[in-house]
Amino acid sequence: MNHQLWLQYGRNILWDIFHKIYAKIPQNIPKYTIPIVCGFPILYYATKKWRYSITVEDNYQQIINKKNNTSQSVIDSIAFFDSNSINTISYESMYVKLSRFNENYNKLSANKITNINLFKTKKEFLNCKQYHYKIWLDLENHRFYGKLNHELIGGSNIGKFCYTAFANEQKDNFYHTQFYYIFAAIKLILLRNQLPKIKQPLPLFENIMNIERYITRESFKRKNNVKATMIYHIMQRLYYCLNMKSIGRDLVCILPIAFYNTKTINNNIGILWVTFNETDTVDSIKRKMEKNAYQIFGSNFLLSNGLLSTKSSSKNTRKNADAIITILFTDETNNIQISWTYPSVADYPVYVAVHSRLAENTVHLTQTYTVNTPNFVPGELQKVQHNYLFENS
């Protein structure tokens, strides 16, 4: 969305908010107080008096570390190459690509990367204990094993990392945090009672050993509504795997949307809430996503500027969801399938990691389901046998 459209969007939201506030003000209160009240957020933003030194999402990653008694919040990943793609990959070329990633990362982050942790053997990989990322390039078995410290490498840098390593420097298109998101933030606050609320949360596992992981690969014809089609099929599968019909309520999913990191924010995100029931279609999911797009930018403004409690808001948001769905889009430059998961117990029932390879006429999906609830019935999903965890390294 370009700046001109955003300004128009902001004006429409502001006008809508103005009328809602105006209608609720008692008759004995002067109407000229409205612009004064609405001006306070802008004044605060200009002075930056209410900004925290740590953002909500970055703080959540630290909480997860303490909860799981780990020094780093880790994402475990595996990339699979076919015989043709492996011929285009070498240790030397990957070293050059990672060097380029480090250089770009260090321009926008206060937590500098000083090493290129690329290893040729599993033993070297396991012995590396402190890292932003570490990689074992197993060319013999056509695999790429990786661990990312999610506290230091947020969503946009995870995308950049994959684009640099696998997608021939694919151009990224993440959002920048902008001041005019304040309009969306005000709308989100006013409409907060319309956000999904789960009265009957699904049970969670208490032990890390109970977590199960499933993977599925599928392809479908590329259409105009690629993202809505993907989300529809994933949510439909979740709805039946979690047996939501017997529970008697809609499935509630959260889609974290990555924004560019800044010098002080590693995990810079916005959030979109999407619900699903048996009557939904691709078109209805598309309409929901478009109607509620303001949630992405409003939540980003609140999260990135410290307007929510750093101790509870991220955790409470996740507890009010049945599943988190994250999507990585890459172009069809190599036949590579990327799968990732978390080794620790999460605050929500299911985490779905989706790698979407966009070919000219086809979309290829690799979906990894990290399951943290006994309610999940996998059906046709294939249980993951790959060793992501590498002895808790």
GIMOGI-V361664 format. One record per backbone hydrogen bond with DSSP energy under -0.5 kcal/mol. CO is the residue of the C=O (numbers start at 0). NH is the residue of the N-H. Records with the same first field share a line. If there is no record, write none. Layout:
CO: NH + NH
This chain:
1: 5
2: 6
3: 7
4: 8
5: 9
6: 10
7: 11
8: 12
9: 13
10: 14
11: 15
12: 16
13: 17
14: 18
15: 19
16: 20
17: 21
18: 22
19: 23
20: 23 + 24
21: 24
25: 28
27: 29
29: 32
30: 33
31: 35
32: 36
33: 37
34: 38
35: 39
36: 39
37: 41
38: 42
39: 43
40: 44
41: 45
42: 46
43: 47 + 48
47: 50
54: 58
55: 59
56: 60
57: 61
58: 62
59: 63
60: 64
61: 65
62: 66
63: 67
64: 69
65: 68
71: 73
72: 149 + 150
73: 342
74: 147
75: 340
76: 145
77: 338
78: 143
79: 336
81: 85
82: 86
83: 86
84: 87
85: 88
89: 93
90: 94
91: 95
92: 96
93: 97
94: 98
95: 99
96: 100
97: 101
98: 102
99: 103
100: 104
101: 105
102: 106
103: 107
104: 107
109: 111
111: 113
114: 116
115: 117
116: 118 + 134
118: 136
120: 124
121: 125
122: 126
123: 127
124: 127
126: 128
131: 148
133: 146
134: 118 + 136
135: 137 + 144
136: 138
137: 142
138: 141
141: 80
142: 137
143: 78
144: 135
145: 76
146: 133
147: 74 + 149
148: 151 + 152
151: 153
153: 157
154: 158
155: 159
156: 160
157: 161
158: 162
159: 163
160: 164
161: 165 + 166
162: 166 + 168 + 169
174: 259
177: 180
178: 181
179: 182
180: 184
181: 185
182: 186
183: 187
184: 188
185: 189
186: 190
188: 191
190: 193
191: 194
196: 198
206: 209
207: 210
211: 370
212: 383
213: 368
214: 381
215: 366
217: 364
219: 362
222: 225
223: 225
224: 228
225: 229
226: 230
227: 231
228: 232
229: 233
230: 234
231: 235
232: 236
233: 237
234: 238
235: 239
236: 240
237: 241
238: 243
239: 242
240: 376
242: 245 + 246
243: 247 + 248
250: 252 + 275
251: 321 + 322
252: 273
253: 255 + 324
254: 271
255: 257
256: 269
257: 174
258: 155
262: 109
263: 265
264: 261
265: 267
266: 268
267: 258
269: 256
271: 254
273: 252
275: 250
276: 279
280: 284
281: 285
282: 286
283: 287
284: 288
285: 289
286: 290
287: 291
289: 292
291: 294
292: 295 + 296
293: 297
294: 270 + 298
295: 299
296: 300
297: 301
298: 302
299: 303
300: 304
301: 306 + 307
302: 55 + 305
308: 312
311: 315
312: 316
313: 317
314: 318
315: 319
316: 319
317: 320
320: 348
321: 349
322: 253
323: 325 + 351
325: 353
326: 328
327: 355
329: 357
330: 332 + 333
333: 335
334: 81
335: 337
336: 79
338: 77
340: 75
348: 371
349: 323
350: 352 + 369
351: 325 + 353
352: 354 + 367
353: 327 + 355
354: 356 + 365
355: 329 + 357
356: 358 + 363
357: 331
360: 221
361: 358 + 363
362: 219 + 364
363: 356
364: 217 + 366
365: 354
366: 215 + 368
367: 352 + 369
368: 213 + 370
369: 350
370: 211
371: 204
372: 375
375: 377
377: 380
381: 214
385: 387
388: 391 + 392
389: 392
